[in-house]
Amino acid sequence: MNEIRSRKMKQNTKVFIFTNLVFLVVGLFLFNPPHMGEVAGETPSYSLDLTASDPVTVVAEAGQKTFRSVTLDYAGVAQASGYHVQFTSDYGGIIYNNESNPITGIKNIAVVFSGTGSLTLKTGASFNNYYTEQEYFSSFNQSFTRSPCFFTLESFADMTINITSVTITYSCVAPMDGVVYTLNGDHYEVTDYTGNPDMITIPVTYEGLPVTVIGNGAFYKSNISSILLPEGLTTIGAFAFRSCQRLMSIYIPSTVTSIGNYAFEMCVAMTNVNFAPSSSLTSIGGYAFSNCGILMEIFLPEGIVEIPANTFYADGSLTKILIPVSVRTVWDNAFEYCDLITSVFYGGNATQWGMVSRFSGNDYLWNATRYYYSETPASGTWRYVDGNPVLWS
């Protein structure tokens, strides 16, 4: 997510002059790596020590995939090389673990530092999805109950700070097919994907607990062409599948209640979006299915109350759409540049359609031929056949 990081860096002011050039080192010590069948909560803990010592890398033995390498670098103009960290006075200082290689299940972070200013520790699922944010004016030792997989150490004001060491204690489970599962209380969340397989199946449970969330940016720009999501999943986060340019179809399980902003934006090979019968979906984010250039039809399930701004923006091949009667508002540009829409299947009658609020940029939707739902044959109406809208003869 370079664009997100770029925005973050621009917020930083002049800064954070380190009196000593610090070399951060990854020292990894693995003992009794966890097995796939272990009971949740019994996964061993390890420590990752980052100190000002000479750069040394301790690599896990062959086959021990319990920890994938973490790249720590400085998010300034001069990017870091390897495990070395470069600092500059031109921008704010940020130390963070690379989102493409996250730590799975951080339990504790301890930082020893000195100087005239403060450090802010942020932890969460990704660079733009933080669980906690805390400013420290002296060395600290912070424990977590929500098992974040991403952290940043930041400083935004003019100050002089020396970091002596950073120690991260984490529990780590070997990823399946490159899918990273992060424990969050009583369930697991999919937080990253670093594998090569293009066909992925997300299990109903992992390590004995349900998998309920596809986290923000989890499959961002991945090479997957097919993914099977489980019943029991409740949330598909923002950017979750954005720019998955080989993903051809998606089936949304009945238990999913929300799809985040930009979730499937720029899925340029997407031809089918299907929702399970008895869908629980109530919320779709802005730009969620925008710029899906060959998507020809989508039948939204009952329960959605609004279509946010730019949801289907620039879906230039879209010809058919089902709007459920539960929809009350169609926001700005939800169907802008969808100039091939010819048929709108509305789940209510003409009177109810007239009560739907619409904003600018939706002329293609309003000017298309509209059909109303009816359980009995009537001109200009439709009914369900095998879950799809079909016109009455």
N, C-alpha and C positions, 0 to 999 in steps of 0.2 A: 504494500500500500504506500508507494512512494509519494503519491499526492497528499496523503494524510500526514505523512512524516514531514513533508515539505511545509505544509501549513503550520505544523507544530514548531518547526525550527524558526519560522519567520516571526513567531510570537516572542522569541527570546530576545532580551535586550543585551547591551554590552555587559561584560561579564567575567566572573568566575575565573579569575587569573590563578592558575595553579602555580605555586612557587616551585614545586618540583615536578618534573615530568614523570608521570606515574605509568608504569607498565602493568597492566592488569593481566593476570595469568590464570589459565584454567587448570586446576589440579583436581583430578577426578579420582575418587577412591571408591571402588565397587566391591562390596562383600555380599555373598549369598544373594545374587540377583533374584527378583521376584519371578514367579512363574505365572503363566496365563490363568491358571485355575485358582489362584489364591483368593481368600476371602477378603472383601473390602475392609480396610482398616488395619489389616495385618501386613500391608506392604512395607518392607523395610525402609528406613530413612537413610539418606546419604548427605554428605556435605560437599559443597562446591566452594573452594576457597579462592578468592581473587585478592592477590597481595601485590606489594611493590617489589617483589623478588624478580630475579632474572626470568625471562619467559621460558617456561617449561610446560610441556603438555604430557599428561599421563593418559594414555589411550586404553579403553576397556579391551579386555581379551576378545579374541575372535568369537563371534556368536553371542556376546553379551550385549544385547540391544536395549538394555534398560535405560540408557541415557544417550540422547543424541546431542552432538556437539552444540554448544552455545557460543555464538559470536557476540562479543561485547565490543561496541565501537562508539565513537564520538560522533554525534549527529550534527557536525558543523560543516564548514566548507570543505575541509580536507578530511576525506574519509579514512578510516583506520585501515590498516593492513594486518591480516592475521589477528593475533591476540594483542598487538600493540595498540595503544590508545593515544591519539593525537589531540592536543588541546590548542585552542586559539583564543585570543581575547576579542575577536571580532563578533562572536555570537555567544549565546548562552550555552552553558555546558550541560550535556545530557549523556548519561551512561544508561544503556538499555540492552536487554537481551533481544536478539534478532527474532522477529515474529515468524520467520520461516523455519526456525529451529527453537521452539519454545521449551521452557522447562515445564515438566508435567507435575503439577501438584506442589507448589511452593508452600512449605509449612512455616518457615522462619527466615527472616533476613536480619543479619547483624552487620552494622557498619561502624568502623572506628575512624573518626576524622577529627580534625582540629582546624581552627581558623577563626575568622571574624564574622562569618555569616552562617547561613543555614542550608540544609539540604531538604528537598521535598521528595518523599518516597510515594510513588503511585504504583498500585498493583491492580491487576484485573485479567481479563481474557484476551485483550489486544490493545494496540496503541490508542484506540479511540473508545475503549470500553473498560473504564476503571471501576473497581469495586471500592477501593479505599484511596485516600489522599491525606498525607500527614506531613507537616513541616517539623523538622528537628533542628535544634540549635547546638546539640552535642551528640556524641556517639549514642547509638541506640541498638536495641535488640527487640525486633517486632515479630510476634507470632500471628498466624492467620488461621481462621476456621473455615474459610470458603475456598481454600486451595487455589489461589490464582496461578496462572502459568506465564504471566508477563509482568515485568516491572520496569520502572524508570527511576533514576536518581537525577534530580534536576536542581539547578540554581539559576535564579533569574535577575539577581541584583549584583551591583559591583561589590565584589568581595574576594577574599583570599582564603582558599580552603585546601588542606592537604588530606587526602584519603589514604589511610594506612592499610585498611583491609575491608573486604566485603565477604561475608560468609553466608551462603544460602543453604538451608536445609530443606530437602525436598523428598517426596515420595514419587517414584516413577514406575509406570507400568509400560511394558513393551508395546509399541503401537502395532495394530493389526492392519496389514496392507497399507501402512503409512498413515492410517487414521489415528489421531491423537485424542484420547478420552481424558477429561479432567474431572476429578471428583468435586462436586459442589453440594455439600450437605448429604442429602439422602438420594442423590441421583448423579448421573454422569452427563457431561456435556461434550459434544464434539467441538474441539477448539482449533484443530489444525489438520492439514493433510500434506504429507511430504512424500508420498509414495508414487509409484509408476503405474500401477494397474489402472485401466480406464473404466473398469466396471466394478462398482463398490456396493456392498450391502452393509447397511448399518443395523446392528443387532437390536432386538427388543431390550435386552439386558446386557450389561457388561460388568464383570467381576461381581455378579449377584445383585446389582442394582439397576434400575431402569435408566435408559438413555432417553432424555426428554427434550434436549435442546441441541440444535445445530447453531453453534456460536457465531458471533459477528466475524465475517471474513474467513470462516473456517475452510472453505474450498475456493477462495478468491483466486482467479486466474489458473486454476488447476487444469489438468489435461483429461479429466474424466468425461466419458461419453454417456455413461449410464450410472444411476444411483438408485438403490431401493431404500426408501425411508420406512421406519417401522411404525406400526400402530403403537400408541403410547407417547409418541413425539408430540410436544405441545407448541414448540417455538422454532421458527426458522429466522435466524437473526439477520441484521442489516449486513449487506455485502456478502452474505453467506455463499452464494454461487455466482457472484458478479464476474463477468468476463470469462466464464467457463465456455470457451468458444467451440468446444466439441460436444457439449451436452445437448442431446437431441430431444429429450422428453423428461417430464417430471410428473410423478403421481403423489399428490398431497394426501397423507393419511387422514382419516376421519377425526383424529384426536388433535390435530394442529389447530390452534386458536389464533395465531398471529404469524404474519410474514412481514419481515422488516423492510425498511427503506433499501432500495437498490438490490434487493435479494437476488434477483435474476436478470438484472440489467446487463445488456451486451452479451446475452447468450444467443449469439447470432445463428447457431444451428438449431435452435429450439423450434420444433414443429408442433409439439403437443404438450398442453398443460391440463392435467386431469385431476379432479377433486373426488375424493371418496364419497359414496352415498352417506347420507346423514352426517355431512361435514359439520365440524364445530367451529369453522373459521369465522371470525368476527372482524378481523383487522388485517388490512393490506397496506403496506407502506408506500410512500411516494416513490416513483421511478421503479417500483418493484419488478415490472415486466417491460420496461421501456427499452427501445432499440433492439428488440428481438425481431430482426428484419424479415424472417420467413414464417413467423407465427401467423396462421391463417384464421384460427378461431379459438375462443375461450368462453367457457360456460361457468360463470361465477356462481357459487353456492348460496343458498338462502342463509341469512344471518349477518352478512356484511351490511353495514349501515351507511358507509360512504366509500366513494372511490377517490382517493387523494389526488392531489395535483401531480400531473405527469406520470401517472401509473402506467399507461400504455403509450407514452409519448414516442412518436416516430416508429410505431409498429406498422410499417408501410404495406404489409401483406395482409393485415387483418381484414377479414370480410364479414365474419359473423361473431356476435357476442350475445351472451345471455346476461341480462341485468335482473337480479332478483328483486322481488317486491319490497324486501327489507331495506334496500338502498334509498336513502333520503336526500343525499347530496352527491353531485358530481363536481369535483373541484377543478380549478383552473388547469387547462391544457392536458387533462387526463387522457384525451384522445386526439391531441394535436398531431397533425401530419399522418393521421390514420385515414388517408383519403380514399381507400378502397372499401370501407365499410358499406355493405349493401343491406344487411339484415340485422335488426335488433330484436331479440326475443325478450320481451318484458314479462316478469312473473306476476304482474297484476293486470288491472284493466286501465282503460283510457283515463278515467278520473284520477286514479292513483298515480299514473304517469305524470299527469299535470301538476301534481303536488311535489314532484322531485325538483329540488333546487339545482340549478346548473350555473356554472360560471364560464367565463370566456375561454375560447380555445377548444370548444367541443361541438362545433357546428357539424362536423362529419357524422357524429353520433346522432345528433338531433335531426339531421336531414335524411338519414337512411330510412328505408322502409321498416316500419315497426309492426310487430305482431304481438298480440296479447294472449295471455294464458287462458285456456278454457278446458274444462273437463268433458265438455260435449262439443260435437262438431259445430263450427260457425265460421263464416268467412273472415279471413284475416286473423285467425287464432292458431294456437299450437298446443301440443300436449307432450308429455314425456314418453319416449319409447326407449327402453333400456338405458335410462338415465340421460338421454339426449333430447333436445328440443326437435320436434317434427311437426310440420304444418298439417292441419286437418285438410283432408281432400275436399 
